Amino acid sequence: MFKIKIFGKEGCDACKNTKEKFNVFLNQWNKKDMAEVQFFDLNTIEGLTEASFLDATNAPTTIIEKNGEEIKRWIGEVPLSKDFKEIFGDI
C-alpha cells in the first residue's frame, strides 16, 4: 500500500491542485485501492507536528511512501502526472 502525504495549507491553490490531481489520476488508473491520499494542514497542530517529523514544512510538499519508506518527494511544486505515474505503473 502506498501512502501519499500532502502537506499544505487550506486556501493554497497549489495544495488543492495536488490533492485533486492524485485523486483524479488514481481513480483514472484504477489504482485508488492501492494508495491512500492524506492531507496535512500546516495551519493545525496535528499537521505541523507530522510535517516536522518528515521535514515537510514548505507548502506544498508531497511525499510518497511504500511500506513506510519514502520513495519520492516534491517540495514547493505540484507533481507532474508523468512523474508519479512511473511509481504506480508497477502496482
PDB file of N, CA, C and O in Angstrom:
ATOM      1  N   MET A   1       0.845  -1.182   0.000  1.00  0.00           N
ATOM      2  CA  MET A   1       0.000   0.000   0.000  1.00  0.00           C
ATOM      3  C   MET A   1       0.889   1.244   0.000  1.00  0.00           C
ATOM      4  O   MET A   1       1.829   1.362   0.787  1.00  0.00           O
ATOM      5  N   PHE A   2       0.570   2.149  -0.888  1.00  0.00           N
ATOM      6  CA  PHE A   2       1.263   3.427  -0.958  1.00  0.00           C
ATOM      7  C   PHE A   2       0.526   4.441  -0.096  1.00  0.00           C
ATOM      8  O   PHE A   2      -0.698   4.396   0.033  1.00  0.00           O
ATOM      9  N   LYS A   3       1.285   5.351   0.488  1.00  0.00           N
ATOM     10  CA  LYS A   3       0.700   6.498   1.179  1.00  0.00           C
ATOM     11  C   LYS A   3       1.210   7.747   0.490  1.00  0.00           C
ATOM     12  O   LYS A   3       2.412   7.921   0.288  1.00  0.00           O
ATOM     13  N   ILE A   4       0.282   8.606   0.135  1.00  0.00           N
ATOM     14  CA  ILE A   4       0.630   9.889  -0.467  1.00  0.00           C
ATOM     15  C   ILE A   4       0.307  10.943   0.566  1.00  0.00           C
ATOM     16  O   ILE A   4      -0.859  11.194   0.870  1.00  0.00           O
ATOM     17  N   LYS A   5       1.344  11.559   1.103  1.00  0.00           N
ATOM     18  CA  LYS A   5       1.178  12.557   2.151  1.00  0.00           C
ATOM     19  C   LYS A   5       1.399  13.934   1.535  1.00  0.00           C
ATOM     20  O   LYS A   5       2.475  14.241   1.020  1.00  0.00           O
ATOM     21  N   ILE A   6       0.353  14.753   1.602  1.00  0.00           N
ATOM     22  CA  ILE A   6       0.421  16.103   1.049  1.00  0.00           C
ATOM     23  C   ILE A   6       0.374  17.080   2.216  1.00  0.00           C
ATOM     24  O   ILE A   6      -0.563  17.069   3.014  1.00  0.00           O
ATOM     25  N   PHE A   7       1.383  17.911   2.302  1.00  0.00           N
ATOM     26  CA  PHE A   7       1.462  18.918   3.351  1.00  0.00           C
ATOM     27  C   PHE A   7       1.200  20.270   2.717  1.00  0.00           C
ATOM     28  O   PHE A   7       1.886  20.668   1.775  1.00  0.00           O
ATOM     29  N   GLY A   8       0.208  20.973   3.234  1.00  0.00           N
ATOM     30  CA  GLY A   8      -0.151  22.250   2.652  1.00  0.00           C
ATOM     31  C   GLY A   8      -1.003  23.076   3.587  1.00  0.00           C
ATOM     32  O   GLY A   8      -1.068  22.824   4.790  1.00  0.00           O
ATOM     33  N   LYS A   9      -1.644  24.051   3.019  1.00  0.00           N
ATOM     34  CA  LYS A   9      -2.494  24.959   3.782  1.00  0.00           C
ATOM     35  C   LYS A   9      -3.821  25.118   3.067  1.00  0.00           C
ATOM     36  O   LYS A   9      -3.878  25.167   1.839  1.00  0.00           O
ATOM     37  N   GLU A  10      -4.883  25.198   3.848  1.00  0.00           N
ATOM     38  CA  GLU A  10      -6.200  25.480   3.276  1.00  0.00           C
ATOM     39  C   GLU A  10      -6.118  26.833   2.583  1.00  0.00           C
ATOM     40  O   GLU A  10      -5.515  27.765   3.114  1.00  0.00           O
ATOM     41  N   GLY A  11      -6.707  26.947   1.424  1.00  0.00           N
ATOM     42  CA  GLY A  11      -6.660  28.193   0.673  1.00  0.00           C
ATOM     43  C   GLY A  11      -5.485  28.280  -0.290  1.00  0.00           C
ATOM     44  O   GLY A  11      -5.406  29.220  -1.081  1.00  0.00           O
ATOM     45  N   CYS A  12      -4.581  27.325  -0.237  1.00  0.00           N
ATOM     46  CA  CYS A  12      -3.424  27.285  -1.137  1.00  0.00           C
ATOM     47  C   CYS A  12      -3.840  26.554  -2.413  1.00  0.00           C
ATOM     48  O   CYS A  12      -4.161  25.367  -2.371  1.00  0.00           O
ATOM     49  N   ASP A  13      -3.835  27.258  -3.543  1.00  0.00           N
ATOM     50  CA  ASP A  13      -4.260  26.656  -4.809  1.00  0.00           C
ATOM     51  C   ASP A  13      -3.380  25.485  -5.228  1.00  0.00           C
ATOM     52  O   ASP A  13      -3.888  24.473  -5.711  1.00  0.00           O
ATOM     53  N   ALA A  14      -2.071  25.610  -5.049  1.00  0.00           N
ATOM     54  CA  ALA A  14      -1.162  24.523  -5.426  1.00  0.00           C
ATOM     55  C   ALA A  14      -1.418  23.286  -4.565  1.00  0.00           C
ATOM     56  O   ALA A  14      -1.337  22.159  -5.054  1.00  0.00           O
ATOM     57  N   CYS A  15      -1.724  23.496  -3.296  1.00  0.00           N
ATOM     58  CA  CYS A  15      -2.009  22.376  -2.386  1.00  0.00           C
ATOM     59  C   CYS A  15      -3.299  21.677  -2.809  1.00  0.00           C
ATOM     60  O   CYS A  15      -3.362  20.449  -2.851  1.00  0.00           O
ATOM     61  N   LYS A  16      -4.319  22.463  -3.121  1.00  0.00           N
ATOM     62  CA  LYS A  16      -5.606  21.921  -3.562  1.00  0.00           C
ATOM     63  C   LYS A  16      -5.434  21.166  -4.879  1.00  0.00           C
ATOM     64  O   LYS A  16      -5.980  20.075  -5.046  1.00  0.00           O
ATOM     65  N   ASN A  17      -4.685  21.738  -5.803  1.00  0.00           N
ATOM     66  CA  ASN A  17      -4.441  21.089  -7.098  1.00  0.00           C
ATOM     67  C   ASN A  17      -3.700  19.761  -6.935  1.00  0.00           C
ATOM     68  O   ASN A  17      -3.983  18.793  -7.642  1.00  0.00           O
ATOM     69  N   THR A  18      -2.758  19.725  -6.008  1.00  0.00           N
ATOM     70  CA  THR A  18      -2.013  18.488  -5.758  1.00  0.00           C
ATOM     71  C   THR A  18      -2.948  17.394  -5.266  1.00  0.00           C
ATOM     72  O   THR A  18      -2.915  16.270  -5.766  1.00  0.00           O
ATOM     73  N   LYS A  19      -3.785  17.726  -4.282  1.00  0.00           N
ATOM     74  CA  LYS A  19      -4.749  16.765  -3.738  1.00  0.00           C
ATOM     75  C   LYS A  19      -5.670  16.237  -4.832  1.00  0.00           C
ATOM     76  O   LYS A  19      -5.855  15.029  -4.978  1.00  0.00           O
ATOM     77  N   GLU A  20      -6.239  17.158  -5.591  1.00  0.00           N
ATOM     78  CA  GLU A  20      -7.181  16.780  -6.649  1.00  0.00           C
ATOM     79  C   GLU A  20      -6.499  15.945  -7.728  1.00  0.00           C
ATOM     80  O   GLU A  20      -7.073  14.975  -8.224  1.00  0.00           O
ATOM     81  N   LYS A  21      -5.288  16.319  -8.085  1.00  0.00           N
ATOM     82  CA  LYS A  21      -4.567  15.609  -9.143  1.00  0.00           C
ATOM     83  C   LYS A  21      -4.352  14.145  -8.779  1.00  0.00           C
ATOM     84  O   LYS A  21      -4.603  13.260  -9.597  1.00  0.00           O
ATOM     85  N   PHE A  22      -3.892  13.885  -7.565  1.00  0.00           N
ATOM     86  CA  PHE A  22      -3.669  12.495  -7.162  1.00  0.00           C
ATOM     87  C   PHE A  22      -4.981  11.715  -7.130  1.00  0.00           C
ATOM     88  O   PHE A  22      -5.032  10.579  -7.602  1.00  0.00           O
ATOM     89  N   ASN A  23      -6.026  12.300  -6.589  1.00  0.00           N
ATOM     90  CA  ASN A  23      -7.307  11.605  -6.533  1.00  0.00           C
ATOM     91  C   ASN A  23      -7.845  11.291  -7.929  1.00  0.00           C
ATOM     92  O   ASN A  23      -8.315  10.180  -8.174  1.00  0.00           O
ATOM     93  N   VAL A  24      -7.780  12.251  -8.835  1.00  0.00           N
ATOM     94  CA  VAL A  24      -8.275  12.049 -10.203  1.00  0.00           C
ATOM     95  C   VAL A  24      -7.483  10.957 -10.914  1.00  0.00           C
ATOM     96  O   VAL A  24      -8.067  10.040 -11.490  1.00  0.00           O
ATOM     97  N   PHE A  25      -6.160  11.053 -10.876  1.00  0.00           N
ATOM     98  CA  PHE A  25      -5.360  10.091 -11.622  1.00  0.00           C
ATOM     99  C   PHE A  25      -5.389   8.698 -11.010  1.00  0.00           C
ATOM    100  O   PHE A  25      -5.369   7.713 -11.748  1.00  0.00           O
ATOM    101  N   LEU A  26      -5.434   8.583  -9.691  1.00  0.00           N
ATOM    102  CA  LEU A  26      -5.543   7.250  -9.088  1.00  0.00           C
ATOM    103  C   LEU A  26      -6.858   6.593  -9.479  1.00  0.00           C
ATOM    104  O   LEU A  26      -6.901   5.389  -9.730  1.00  0.00           O
ATOM    105  N   ASN A  27      -7.924   7.372  -9.533  1.00  0.00           N
ATOM    106  CA  ASN A  27      -9.208   6.832  -9.987  1.00  0.00           C
ATOM    107  C   ASN A  27      -9.141   6.450 -11.462  1.00  0.00           C
ATOM    108  O   ASN A  27      -9.599   5.375 -11.850  1.00  0.00           O
ATOM    109  N   GLN A  28      -8.575   7.323 -12.275  1.00  0.00           N
ATOM    110  CA  GLN A  28      -8.487   7.087 -13.717  1.00  0.00           C
ATOM    111  C   GLN A  28      -7.650   5.838 -14.038  1.00  0.00           C
ATOM    112  O   GLN A  28      -7.969   5.093 -14.965  1.00  0.00           O
ATOM    113  N   TRP A  29      -6.582   5.619 -13.268  1.00  0.00           N
ATOM    114  CA  TRP A  29      -5.700   4.480 -13.498  1.00  0.00           C
ATOM    115  C   TRP A  29      -6.166   3.224 -12.754  1.00  0.00           C
ATOM    116  O   TRP A  29      -5.485   2.199 -12.787  1.00  0.00           O
ATOM    117  N   ASN A  30      -7.317   3.297 -12.085  1.00  0.00           N
ATOM    118  CA  ASN A  30      -7.841   2.178 -11.287  1.00  0.00           C
ATOM    119  C   ASN A  30      -6.848   1.710 -10.226  1.00  0.00           C
ATOM    120  O   ASN A  30      -6.666   0.510 -10.020  1.00  0.00           O
ATOM    121  N   LYS A  31      -6.209   2.668  -9.555  1.00  0.00           N
ATOM    122  CA  LYS A  31      -5.221   2.366  -8.513  1.00  0.00           C
ATOM    123  C   LYS A  31      -5.666   2.898  -7.145  1.00  0.00           C
ATOM    124  O   LYS A  31      -4.899   2.843  -6.183  1.00  0.00           O
ATOM    125  N   LYS A  32      -6.896   3.410  -7.052  1.00  0.00           N
ATOM    126  CA  LYS A  32      -7.362   4.063  -5.830  1.00  0.00           C
ATOM    127  C   LYS A  32      -7.275   3.140  -4.613  1.00  0.00           C
ATOM    128  O   LYS A  32      -6.993   3.607  -3.509  1.00  0.00           O
ATOM    129  N   ASP A  33      -7.511   1.845  -4.796  1.00  0.00           N
ATOM    130  CA  ASP A  33      -7.487   0.921  -3.674  1.00  0.00           C
ATOM    131  C   ASP A  33      -6.071   0.535  -3.248  1.00  0.00           C
ATOM    132  O   ASP A  33      -5.900  -0.173  -2.256  1.00  0.00           O
ATOM    133  N   MET A  34      -5.054   0.992  -3.984  1.00  0.00           N
ATOM    134  CA  MET A  34      -3.677   0.664  -3.649  1.00  0.00           C
ATOM    135  C   MET A  34      -2.897   1.852  -3.095  1.00  0.00           C
ATOM    136  O   MET A  34      -1.703   1.743  -2.816  1.00  0.00           O
ATOM    137  N   ALA A  35      -3.577   2.986  -2.937  1.00  0.00           N
ATOM    138  CA  ALA A  35      -2.901   4.181  -2.425  1.00  0.00           C
ATOM    139  C   ALA A  35      -3.860   4.984  -1.561  1.00  0.00           C
ATOM    140  O   ALA A  35      -5.044   5.112  -1.872  1.00  0.00           O
ATOM    141  N   GLU A  36      -3.337   5.510  -0.493  1.00  0.00           N
ATOM    142  CA  GLU A  36      -4.115   6.354   0.410  1.00  0.00           C
ATOM    143  C   GLU A  36      -3.558   7.779   0.323  1.00  0.00           C
ATOM    144  O   GLU A  36      -2.363   8.003   0.513  1.00  0.00           O
ATOM    145  N   VAL A  37      -4.441   8.730   0.036  1.00  0.00           N
ATOM    146  CA  VAL A  37      -4.041  10.135  -0.043  1.00  0.00           C
ATOM    147  C   VAL A  37      -4.400  10.789   1.286  1.00  0.00           C
ATOM    148  O   VAL A  37      -5.551  10.749   1.722  1.00  0.00           O
ATOM    149  N   GLN A  38      -3.401  11.390   1.921  1.00  0.00           N
ATOM    150  CA  GLN A  38      -3.608  12.080   3.189  1.00  0.00           C
ATOM    151  C   GLN A  38      -3.197  13.540   3.028  1.00  0.00           C
ATOM    152  O   GLN A  38      -2.165  13.841   2.428  1.00  0.00           O
ATOM    153  N   PHE A  39      -4.016  14.445   3.570  1.00  0.00           N
ATOM    154  CA  PHE A  39      -3.681  15.871   3.545  1.00  0.00           C
ATOM    155  C   PHE A  39      -3.426  16.341   4.963  1.00  0.00           C
ATOM    156  O   PHE A  39      -4.232  16.091   5.860  1.00  0.00           O
ATOM    157  N   PHE A  40      -2.308  17.021   5.169  1.00  0.00           N
ATOM    158  CA  PHE A  40      -1.932  17.565   6.467  1.00  0.00           C
ATOM    159  C   PHE A  40      -1.890  19.080   6.349  1.00  0.00           C
ATOM    160  O   PHE A  40      -1.075  19.632   5.610  1.00  0.00           O
ATOM    161  N   ASP A  41      -2.773  19.746   7.080  1.00  0.00           N
ATOM    162  CA  ASP A  41      -2.865  21.201   7.055  1.00  0.00           C
ATOM    163  C   ASP A  41      -1.788  21.783   7.972  1.00  0.00           C
ATOM    164  O   ASP A  41      -1.787  21.543   9.179  1.00  0.00           O
ATOM    165  N   LEU A  42      -0.882  22.542   7.384  1.00  0.00           N
ATOM    166  CA  LEU A  42       0.219  23.128   8.148  1.00  0.00           C
ATOM    167  C   LEU A  42      -0.232  24.235   9.093  1.00  0.00           C
ATOM    168  O   LEU A  42       0.569  24.742   9.879  1.00  0.00           O
ATOM    169  N   ASN A  43      -1.494  24.611   9.025  1.00  0.00           N
ATOM    170  CA  ASN A  43      -2.023  25.610   9.947  1.00  0.00           C
ATOM    171  C   ASN A  43      -2.649  24.970  11.187  1.00  0.00           C
ATOM    172  O   ASN A  43      -3.251  25.665  12.005  1.00  0.00           O
ATOM    173  N   THR A  44      -2.512  23.645  11.332  1.00  0.00           N
ATOM    174  CA  THR A  44      -3.024  22.961  12.518  1.00  0.00           C
ATOM    175  C   THR A  44      -1.863  22.335  13.280  1.00  0.00           C
ATOM    176  O   THR A  44      -0.796  22.083  12.719  1.00  0.00           O
ATOM    177  N   ILE A  45      -2.085  22.092  14.551  1.00  0.00           N
ATOM    178  CA  ILE A  45      -1.062  21.449  15.386  1.00  0.00           C
ATOM    179  C   ILE A  45      -0.738  20.060  14.842  1.00  0.00           C
ATOM    180  O   ILE A  45       0.430  19.683  14.745  1.00  0.00           O
ATOM    181  N   GLU A  46      -1.773  19.303  14.490  1.00  0.00           N
ATOM    182  CA  GLU A  46      -1.569  17.942  14.004  1.00  0.00           C
ATOM    183  C   GLU A  46      -0.770  17.929  12.698  1.00  0.00           C
ATOM    184  O   GLU A  46       0.157  17.137  12.533  1.00  0.00           O
ATOM    185  N   GLY A  47      -1.143  18.816  11.780  1.00  0.00           N
ATOM    186  CA  GLY A  47      -0.450  18.886  10.500  1.00  0.00           C
ATOM    187  C   GLY A  47       0.994  19.329  10.648  1.00  0.00           C
ATOM    188  O   GLY A  47       1.896  18.772  10.021  1.00  0.00           O
ATOM    189  N   LEU A  48       1.202  20.331  11.477  1.00  0.00           N
ATOM    190  CA  LEU A  48       2.555  20.844  11.693  1.00  0.00           C
ATOM    191  C   LEU A  48       3.435  19.816  12.410  1.00  0.00           C
ATOM    192  O   LEU A  48       4.632  19.716  12.139  1.00  0.00           O
ATOM    193  N   THR A  49       2.836  19.060  13.320  1.00  0.00           N
ATOM    194  CA  THR A  49       3.581  18.015  14.037  1.00  0.00           C
ATOM    195  C   THR A  49       4.060  16.943  13.065  1.00  0.00           C
ATOM    196  O   THR A  49       5.236  16.580  13.068  1.00  0.00           O
ATOM    197  N   GLU A  50       3.149  16.433  12.229  1.00  0.00           N
ATOM    198  CA  GLU A  50       3.525  15.414  11.243  1.00  0.00           C
ATOM    199  C   GLU A  50       4.576  15.970  10.279  1.00  0.00           C
ATOM    200  O   GLU A  50       5.530  15.277   9.927  1.00  0.00           O
ATOM    201  N   ALA A  51       4.395  17.220   9.857  1.00  0.00           N
ATOM    202  CA  ALA A  51       5.346  17.851   8.934  1.00  0.00           C
ATOM    203  C   ALA A  51       6.730  17.968   9.551  1.00  0.00           C
ATOM    204  O   ALA A  51       7.733  17.772   8.867  1.00  0.00           O
ATOM    205  N   SER A  52       6.791  18.284  10.826  1.00  0.00           N
ATOM    206  CA  SER A  52       8.098  18.439  11.465  1.00  0.00           C
ATOM    207  C   SER A  52       8.828  17.099  11.557  1.00  0.00           C
ATOM    208  O   SER A  52      10.055  17.062  11.465  1.00  0.00           O
ATOM    209  N   PHE A  53       8.095  16.000  11.736  1.00  0.00           N
ATOM    210  CA  PHE A  53       8.728  14.677  11.768  1.00  0.00           C
ATOM    211  C   PHE A  53       9.352  14.329  10.427  1.00  0.00           C
ATOM    212  O   PHE A  53      10.374  13.645  10.367  1.00  0.00           O
ATOM    213  N   LEU A  54       8.729  14.804   9.345  1.00  0.00           N
ATOM    214  CA  LEU A  54       9.185  14.437   7.995  1.00  0.00           C
ATOM    215  C   LEU A  54       9.910  15.573   7.277  1.00  0.00           C
ATOM    216  O   LEU A  54      10.222  15.461   6.091  1.00  0.00           O
ATOM    217  N   ASP A  55      10.178  16.664   7.990  1.00  0.00           N
ATOM    218  CA  ASP A  55      10.833  17.829   7.399  1.00  0.00           C
ATOM    219  C   ASP A  55      10.091  18.273   6.140  1.00  0.00           C
ATOM    220  O   ASP A  55      10.666  18.395   5.059  1.00  0.00           O
ATOM    221  N   ALA A  56       8.785  18.512   6.323  1.00  0.00           N
ATOM    222  CA  ALA A  56       7.911  18.853   5.195  1.00  0.00           C
ATOM    223  C   ALA A  56       7.128  20.127   5.491  1.00  0.00           C
ATOM    224  O   ALA A  56       5.900  20.132   5.396  1.00  0.00           O
ATOM    225  N   THR A  57       7.811  21.189   5.844  1.00  0.00           N
ATOM    226  CA  THR A  57       7.130  22.410   6.280  1.00  0.00           C
ATOM    227  C   THR A  57       6.880  23.411   5.160  1.00  0.00           C
ATOM    228  O   THR A  57       6.256  24.444   5.404  1.00  0.00           O
ATOM    229  N   ASN A  58       7.341  23.146   3.946  1.00  0.00           N
ATOM    230  CA  ASN A  58       7.049  24.022   2.809  1.00  0.00           C
ATOM    231  C   ASN A  58       5.753  23.576   2.141  1.00  0.00           C
ATOM    232  O   ASN A  58       5.514  22.379   1.978  1.00  0.00           O
ATOM    233  N   ALA A  59       4.925  24.530   1.758  1.00  0.00           N
ATOM    234  CA  ALA A  59       3.653  24.185   1.121  1.00  0.00           C
ATOM    235  C   ALA A  59       3.738  24.422  -0.377  1.00  0.00           C
ATOM    236  O   ALA A  59       4.202  25.486  -0.789  1.00  0.00           O
ATOM    237  N   PRO A  60       3.318  23.499  -1.196  1.00  0.00           N
ATOM    238  CA  PRO A  60       3.011  22.121  -0.820  1.00  0.00           C
ATOM    239  C   PRO A  60       4.266  21.250  -0.827  1.00  0.00           C
ATOM    240  O   PRO A  60       5.200  21.485  -1.593  1.00  0.00           O
ATOM    241  N   THR A  61       4.266  20.260   0.026  1.00  0.00           N
ATOM    242  CA  THR A  61       5.260  19.191  -0.027  1.00  0.00           C
ATOM    243  C   THR A  61       4.475  17.898  -0.157  1.00  0.00           C
ATOM    244  O   THR A  61       3.523  17.665   0.588  1.00  0.00           O
ATOM    245  N   THR A  62       4.869  17.065  -1.095  1.00  0.00           N
ATOM    246  CA  THR A  62       4.210  15.779  -1.317  1.00  0.00           C
ATOM    247  C   THR A  62       5.240  14.673  -1.149  1.00  0.00           C
ATOM    248  O   THR A  62       6.327  14.716  -1.725  1.00  0.00           O
ATOM    249  N   ILE A  63       4.870  13.685  -0.346  1.00  0.00           N
ATOM    250  CA  ILE A  63       5.750  12.545  -0.090  1.00  0.00           C
ATOM    251  C   ILE A  63       4.980  11.265  -0.418  1.00  0.00           C
ATOM    252  O   ILE A  63       3.849  11.078   0.030  1.00  0.00           O
ATOM    253  N   ILE A  64       5.598  10.400  -1.194  1.00  0.00           N
ATOM    254  CA  ILE A  64       5.012   9.090  -1.454  1.00  0.00           C
ATOM    255  C   ILE A  64       5.844   8.063  -0.692  1.00  0.00           C
ATOM    256  O   ILE A  64       7.068   8.003  -0.814  1.00  0.00           O
ATOM    257  N   GLU A  65       5.131   7.257   0.099  1.00  0.00           N
ATOM    258  CA  GLU A  65       5.773   6.197   0.870  1.00  0.00           C
ATOM    259  C   GLU A  65       5.223   4.843   0.439  1.00  0.00           C
ATOM    260  O   GLU A  65       4.059   4.723   0.055  1.00  0.00           O
ATOM    261  N   LYS A  66       6.066   3.840   0.508  1.00  0.00           N
ATOM    262  CA  LYS A  66       5.638   2.455   0.294  1.00  0.00           C
ATOM    263  C   LYS A  66       6.237   1.631   1.421  1.00  0.00           C
ATOM    264  O   LYS A  66       7.448   1.640   1.642  1.00  0.00           O
ATOM    265  N   ASN A  67       5.376   0.923   2.124  1.00  0.00           N
ATOM    266  CA  ASN A  67       5.801   0.113   3.273  1.00  0.00           C
ATOM    267  C   ASN A  67       6.593   0.946   4.283  1.00  0.00           C
ATOM    268  O   ASN A  67       7.572   0.472   4.860  1.00  0.00           O
ATOM    269  N   GLY A  68       6.159   2.194   4.491  1.00  0.00           N
ATOM    270  CA  GLY A  68       6.795   3.066   5.480  1.00  0.00           C
ATOM    271  C   GLY A  68       8.079   3.733   5.022  1.00  0.00           C
ATOM    272  O   GLY A  68       8.676   4.497   5.781  1.00  0.00           O
ATOM    273  N   GLU A  69       8.516   3.464   3.808  1.00  0.00           N
ATOM    274  CA  GLU A  69       9.748   4.055   3.285  1.00  0.00           C
ATOM    275  C   GLU A  69       9.414   5.136   2.260  1.00  0.00           C
ATOM    276  O   GLU A  69       8.570   4.935   1.388  1.00  0.00           O
ATOM    277  N   GLU A  70      10.077   6.271   2.373  1.00  0.00           N
ATOM    278  CA  GLU A  70       9.877   7.336   1.388  1.00  0.00           C
ATOM    279  C   GLU A  70      10.515   6.939   0.063  1.00  0.00           C
ATOM    280  O   GLU A  70      11.678   6.541   0.006  1.00  0.00           O
ATOM    281  N   ILE A  71       9.712   7.059  -1.015  1.00  0.00           N
ATOM    282  CA  ILE A  71      10.260   6.725  -2.329  1.00  0.00           C
ATOM    283  C   ILE A  71      10.314   7.929  -3.273  1.00  0.00           C
ATOM    284  O   ILE A  71      11.020   7.901  -4.281  1.00  0.00           O
ATOM    285  N   LYS A  72       9.559   8.995  -2.941  1.00  0.00           N
ATOM    286  CA  LYS A  72       9.582  10.193  -3.787  1.00  0.00           C
ATOM    287  C   LYS A  72       9.094  11.384  -2.984  1.00  0.00           C
ATOM    288  O   LYS A  72       8.235  11.249  -2.112  1.00  0.00           O
ATOM    289  N   ARG A  73       9.657  12.573  -3.288  1.00  0.00           N
ATOM    290  CA  ARG A  73       9.269  13.809  -2.600  1.00  0.00           C
ATOM    291  C   ARG A  73       9.320  14.971  -3.584  1.00  0.00           C
ATOM    292  O   ARG A  73      10.246  15.090  -4.387  1.00  0.00           O
ATOM    293  N   TRP A  74       8.301  15.824  -3.502  1.00  0.00           N
ATOM    294  CA  TRP A  74       8.259  17.085  -4.243  1.00  0.00           C
ATOM    295  C   TRP A  74       8.099  18.198  -3.218  1.00  0.00           C
ATOM    296  O   TRP A  74       7.278  18.093  -2.307  1.00  0.00           O
ATOM    297  N   ILE A  75       8.868  19.249  -3.362  1.00  0.00           N
ATOM    298  CA  ILE A  75       8.814  20.373  -2.418  1.00  0.00           C
ATOM    299  C   ILE A  75       8.470  21.639  -3.181  1.00  0.00           C
ATOM    300  O   ILE A  75       9.163  22.010  -4.128  1.00  0.00           O
ATOM    301  N   GLY A  76       7.392  22.305  -2.764  1.00  0.00           N
ATOM    302  CA  GLY A  76       7.023  23.592  -3.332  1.00  0.00           C
ATOM    303  C   GLY A  76       6.501  23.547  -4.753  1.00  0.00           C
ATOM    304  O   GLY A  76       6.531  24.559  -5.453  1.00  0.00           O
ATOM    305  N   GLU A  77       6.019  22.387  -5.193  1.00  0.00           N
ATOM    306  CA  GLU A  77       5.506  22.280  -6.555  1.00  0.00           C
ATOM    307  C   GLU A  77       4.403  21.230  -6.629  1.00  0.00           C
ATOM    308  O   GLU A  77       4.320  20.326  -5.796  1.00  0.00           O
ATOM    309  N   VAL A  78       3.574  21.372  -7.629  1.00  0.00           N
ATOM    310  CA  VAL A  78       2.558  20.361  -7.917  1.00  0.00           C
ATOM    311  C   VAL A  78       3.230  19.295  -8.776  1.00  0.00           C
ATOM    312  O   VAL A  78       3.750  19.608  -9.847  1.00  0.00           O
ATOM    313  N   PRO A  79       3.227  18.038  -8.323  1.00  0.00           N
ATOM    314  CA  PRO A  79       3.884  16.992  -9.119  1.00  0.00           C
ATOM    315  C   PRO A  79       3.238  16.822 -10.489  1.00  0.00           C
ATOM    316  O   PRO A  79       2.023  16.955 -10.634  1.00  0.00           O
ATOM    317  N   LEU A  80       4.056  16.530 -11.483  1.00  0.00           N
ATOM    318  CA  LEU A  80       3.547  16.224 -12.815  1.00  0.00           C
ATOM    319  C   LEU A  80       3.063  14.779 -12.818  1.00  0.00           C
ATOM    320  O   LEU A  80       3.692  13.909 -12.217  1.00  0.00           O
ATOM    321  N   SER A  81       1.958  14.529 -13.488  1.00  0.00           N
ATOM    322  CA  SER A  81       1.394  13.176 -13.505  1.00  0.00           C
ATOM    323  C   SER A  81       2.382  12.169 -14.088  1.00  0.00           C
ATOM    324  O   SER A  81       2.426  11.024 -13.638  1.00  0.00           O
ATOM    325  N   LYS A  82       3.168  12.570 -15.072  1.00  0.00           N
ATOM    326  CA  LYS A  82       4.132  11.636 -15.659  1.00  0.00           C
ATOM    327  C   LYS A  82       5.201  11.224 -14.644  1.00  0.00           C
ATOM    328  O   LYS A  82       5.753  10.126 -14.726  1.00  0.00           O
ATOM    329  N   ASP A  83       5.489  12.110 -13.689  1.00  0.00           N
ATOM    330  CA  ASP A  83       6.496  11.796 -12.674  1.00  0.00           C
ATOM    331  C   ASP A  83       6.001  10.794 -11.641  1.00  0.00           C
ATOM    332  O   ASP A  83       6.777   9.983 -11.136  1.00  0.00           O
ATOM    333  N   PHE A  84       4.714  10.847 -11.328  1.00  0.00           N
ATOM    334  CA  PHE A  84       4.244   9.872 -10.341  1.00  0.00           C
ATOM    335  C   PHE A  84       3.573   8.662 -10.983  1.00  0.00           C
ATOM    336  O   PHE A  84       3.346   7.656 -10.310  1.00  0.00           O
ATOM    337  N   LYS A  85       3.256   8.741 -12.262  1.00  0.00           N
ATOM    338  CA  LYS A  85       2.689   7.574 -12.939  1.00  0.00           C
ATOM    339  C   LYS A  85       3.700   6.440 -12.970  1.00  0.00           C
ATOM    340  O   LYS A  85       3.329   5.271 -12.862  1.00  0.00           O
ATOM    341  N   GLU A  86       4.970   6.777 -13.118  1.00  0.00           N
ATOM    342  CA  GLU A  86       6.040   5.761 -13.107  1.00  0.00           C
ATOM    343  C   GLU A  86       5.986   4.932 -11.827  1.00  0.00           C
ATOM    344  O   GLU A  86       6.191   3.718 -11.856  1.00  0.00           O
ATOM    345  N   ILE A  87       5.713   5.582 -10.724  1.00  0.00           N
ATOM    346  CA  ILE A  87       5.694   4.917  -9.421  1.00  0.00           C
ATOM    347  C   ILE A  87       4.552   3.916  -9.359  1.00  0.00           C
ATOM    348  O   ILE A  87       4.730   2.804  -8.863  1.00  0.00           O
ATOM    349  N   PHE A  88       3.386   4.296  -9.855  1.00  0.00           N
ATOM    350  CA  PHE A  88       2.207   3.452  -9.754  1.00  0.00           C
ATOM    351  C   PHE A  88       2.057   2.470 -10.916  1.00  0.00           C
ATOM    352  O   PHE A  88       1.143   1.646 -10.921  1.00  0.00           O
ATOM    353  N   GLY A  89       2.941   2.558 -11.883  1.00  0.00           N
ATOM    354  CA  GLY A  89       2.863   1.667 -13.026  1.00  0.00           C
ATOM    355  C   GLY A  89       3.110   0.214 -12.676  1.00  0.00           C
ATOM    356  O   GLY A  89       2.639  -0.679 -13.380  1.00  0.00           O
ATOM    357  N   ASP A  90       3.839  -0.038 -11.599  1.00  0.00           N
ATOM    358  CA  ASP A  90       4.193  -1.396 -11.214  1.00  0.00           C
ATOM    359  C   ASP A  90       3.202  -2.040 -10.256  1.00  0.00           C
ATOM    360  O   ASP A  90       3.353  -3.210  -9.907  1.00  0.00           O
ATOM    361  N   ILE A  91       2.194  -1.295  -9.830  1.00  0.00           N
ATOM    362  CA  ILE A  91       1.264  -1.882  -8.850  1.00  0.00           C
ATOM    363  C   ILE A  91       0.004  -2.375  -9.508  1.00  0.00           C
ATOM    364  O   ILE A  91      -0.883  -2.895  -8.832  1.00  0.00           O
TER     365      ILE A  91
END
